[in-house]
Amino acid sequence: MKSKNLFVVLSLLLVVALIAGCQRLLLPQPQRLPRRSRRWAKPYIPVISKGFQHQFWQAVKLGAQNAAKDLNVDITSKAPR
């Protein structure tokens, strides 16, 4: 009877130790995001317009450049020829 109780207690301790050891695998871990390189430290916004011939699109380009300076972002302005 005494050896049976000892076997049950040791079995329970073994199960508890296994659960405690595997707990890290069972719980979801926070994902680490990769560090941003210096090249991508500022946001980048491409400005694509229908052309720069018309006064409207020239104003759009100028406004985007001014806003980029104010908001500290990188932009490029592209248009077909």
TORDRENDREN-823102 format. One line per 3 residues: number of its first residue (from 1); for each residue y, z, x of N, C-alpha, C. Coordinates in pm, 1 decimal. Each point is the difference from the previous one (the first is absolute). Example, Ala and Ser with C-alpha at 12.3 -4.5 7.8 and 13.67 -1.06 7.14 Angstrom:
! TORDRENDREN-823102
1	-569.0:780.0:1319.0:119.0:0.0:-89.0:120.0:0.0:90.0 ~ 105.0:-72.0:-35.0:119.0:6.0:82.0:109.0:73.0:-77.0
***
This chain:
! TORDRENDREN-823102
1	-118.9:0.0:82.4:118.9:0.0:-82.4:125.5:0.0:87.1 ~ -4.9:78.5:108.9:114.6:10.7:87.6:25.8:-132.5:72.3 ~ -105.0:-66.6:43.3:16.4:-127.9:70.0:48.2:-109.0:-96.0
4	-37.6:10.0:-126.9:45.9:-98.1:-98.2:150.4:13.1:-23.3 ~ 50.6:123.4:-9.3:143.5:22.3:-16.0:77.1:-49.0:123.0 ~ -54.9:23.4:118.1:63.5:-45.4:122.7:6.5:-153.1:3.4
7	-107.0:-64.7:-43.7:-2.9:-146.0:-4.6:105.6:-53.8:-97.3 ~ 18.0:62.1:-114.0:98.7:-43.5:-99.4:141.6:18.5:55.3 ~ 25.5:112.3:63.8:132.4:26.7:55.3:31.9:-99.1:111.3
10	-95.4:-24.9:89.3:22.8:-95.4:107.6:18.1:-142.6:-54.3 ~ -73.5:-34.1:-103.1:15.3:-132.4:-61.4:139.0:-16.0:-61.8 ~ 47.7:101.8:-68.0:133.4:-4.4:-59.0:108.3:-10.8:107.7
13	-17.4:76.3:109.5:95.9:-9.2:110.1:0.8:-139.5:61.5 ~ -114.3:-61.8:10.8:-9.1:-135.1:53.9:70.5:-100.2:-91.8 ~ -19.4:15.0:-130.1:65.6:-89.8:-95.7:151.7:18.5:5.7
16	46.0:122.6:7.2:144.3:26.3:8.3:57.7:-58.1:128.8 ~ -71.4:13.9:111.0:47.4:-54.7:126.9:5.9:-152.9:-5.4 ~ -98.5:-63.3:-62.0:2.1:-146.1:-12.4:115.9:-47.0:-87.4
19	25.4:69.6:-108.6:111.4:-37.5:-87.9:133.4:18.1:71.9 ~ 13.5:108.8:73.6:124.8:23.9:73.1:19.8:-104.4:109.5 ~ -106.9:-43.3:63.8:10.4:-100.8:104.7:31.1:-138.1:-54.1
22	-46.0:-30.3:-119.3:21.7:-132.3:-58.6:123.4:-5.2:-88.6 ~ 69.2:108.6:-15.0:114.7:3.6:-89.6:107.3:-99.4:42.6 ~ 18.6:-19.5:128.5:100.5:-94.3:48.8:-34.6:-142.7:-42.1
25	-128.5:-30.6:-5.6:-41.4:-133.6:-40.1:13.3:-21.2:-149.9 ~ -12.0:106.3:-77.2:3.1:-11.9:-145.5:141.3:-7.5:-55.5 ~ 95.9:67.4:63.2:136.9:1.2:-49.4:75.4:-123.7:46.9
28	84.0:-57.1:-84.5:77.5:-115.9:44.2:102.7:40.9:104.6 ~ 9.0:-77.9:105.3:92.2:28.4:108.7:126.5:-83.5:-17.5 ~ 117.1:54.6:32.2:122.1:-80.8:-6.8:-6.6:-111.7:102.9
31	43.1:-118.6:-40.8:-4.9:-113.4:90.7:125.2:-2.0:86.5 ~ -20.7:-28.1:124.5:111.0:-7.4:92.8:49.2:-143.9:4.8 ~ 128.7:-15.0:-14.9:59.5:-132.6:7.3:30.3:-33.4:145.4
34	-17.5:-125.6:37.6:32.3:-35.5:138.5:149.0:13.0:25.9 ~ 33.5:35.0:121.4:140.7:11.9:36.3:65.2:-137.4:-2.0 ~ 120.1:-2.4:-44.5:73.6:-125.9:0.7:47.9:-28.6:141.4
37	-7.5:-122.9:36.6:52.5:-36.9:130.6:152.2:-7.1:-7.2 ~ 62.5:-1.3:112.4:146.3:-5.9:1.3:49.5:-130.1:-60.9 ~ -79.4:-104.1:11.2:38.7:-128.6:-54.2:17.8:5.7:-150.6
40	-78.7:80.4:-68.0:4.7:7.5:-145.7:67.6:127.7:-49.1 ~ 79.6:63.0:85.1:63.1:125.9:-39.2:98.1:-20.0:-115.3 ~ 69.4:-114.8:-3.4:93.4:-27.8:-108.4:-66.2:-93.8:-100.9
43	31.0:15.8:-126.7:-54.2:-93.1:-99.8:50.8:-142.3:24.2 ~ -80.3:-97.2:-36.0:32.9:-140.8:19.1:1.8:-68.8:-135.7 ~ 108.6:-72.3:-28.7:14.0:-69.2:-128.0:36.8:-145.7:26.7
46	-87.2:-94.4:-37.6:37.8:-140.7:12.4:83.5:-43.3:-120.4 ~ 106.9:-73.8:25.2:85.2:-52.4:-107.0:-22.0:-151.3:-2.3 ~ -58.1:-49.6:-108.1:-30.9:-142.0:-12.0:83.4:-56.9:-114.1
49	83.3:-100.1:33.0:87.6:-58.7:-100.6:-30.1:-149.4:-13.4 ~ 61.9:-62.3:-97.6:-22.1:-142.7:-22.5:77.4:-87.4:97.6 ~ 96.9:55.1:67.3:76.6:-77.0:98.2:125.1:75.2:39.2
52	66.2:-47.7:105.9:124.2:62.5:43.5:119.5:-94.8:-15.7 ~ -20.7:-112.9:-64.7:108.1:-96.6:-19.9:101.1:49.3:-103.3 ~ -50.5:61.8:-104.7:85.7:43.3:-110.6:66.2:133.4:34.5
55	117.9:20.1:-54.0:77.3:121.7:27.3:-72.6:124.8:-51.5 ~ -73.4:-14.1:-110.6:-72.4:113.9:-55.5:-102.4:54.1:99.9 ~ -79.1:-88.7:62.6:-104.2:44.5:91.9:60.1:53.6:129.5
58	117.2:-47.7:37.3:68.8:56.8:116.0:44.6:142.9:-29.4 ~ 43.9:24.6:-125.1:38.9:135.8:-40.5:-122.0:91.7:-6.1 ~ -114.1:-54.9:-43.7:-124.3:79.6:-3.6:-38.7:41.8:141.2
61	7.4:-93.0:93.6:-35.4:30.8:139.3:94.3:105.4:58.2 ~ 129.4:-15.9:-22.8:97.4:96.3:50.6:-20.7:139.0:-61.9 ~ -26.4:4.9:-131.0:-26.4:127.8:-66.3:-125.8:66.8:50.7
64	-104.2:-79.3:26.0:-124.6:56.2:52.4:20.9:55.5:140.6 ~ 77.3:-68.3:81.1:26.8:48.8:135.5:80.5:129.7:-2.8 ~ 98.2:7.9:-88.2:78.9:123.7:-11.5:-84.5:116.1:-50.7
67	-84.9:-26.9:-97.9:-87.6:105.6:-52.7:-101.4:44.4:105.0 ~ -48.0:-92.9:80.3:-96.2:35.2:105.3:63.0:93.3:103.2 ~ 125.0:-24.3:33.0:69.6:89.1:94.0:18.6:139.0:-60.2
70	35.3:4.5:-128.6:22.7:128.5:-66.3:-128.6:80.6:-14.1 ~ -111.2:-68.6:-27.9:-126.8:68.2:-26.2:-90.6:9.2:121.7 ~ 44.4:-53.9:112.5:-76.2:4.1:125.1:-137.8:-64.0:-15.1
73	-1.4:-125.2:-45.0:-123.4:-77.9:-10.1:18.5:-132.0:74.4 ~ -110.3:-61.8:34.2:2.3:-131.8:63.8:-22.0:-106.5:-106.0 ~ 79.6:-107.3:5.1:-18.4:-110.5:-93.0:1.7:-130.9:76.8
76	-57.7:-101.8:-62.1:14.1:-137.3:46.6:32.6:-83.6:-122.2 ~ 85.8:-98.7:19.1:36.2:-90.2:-107.9:-60.1:-136.5:27.2 ~ -78.7:-48.7:-93.7:-66.0:-128.8:12.7:35.3:-86.0:-120.9
79	11.6:-130.8:26.7:26.3:-95.5:-107.0:-51.8:-136.3:42.9 ~ -37.7:-83.1:-95.1:-40.8:-136.3:37.3:119.2:-81.4:46.2 ~ -25.7:-104.6:72.5:109.0:-83.3:50.2:36.4:-107.3:-95.4
***
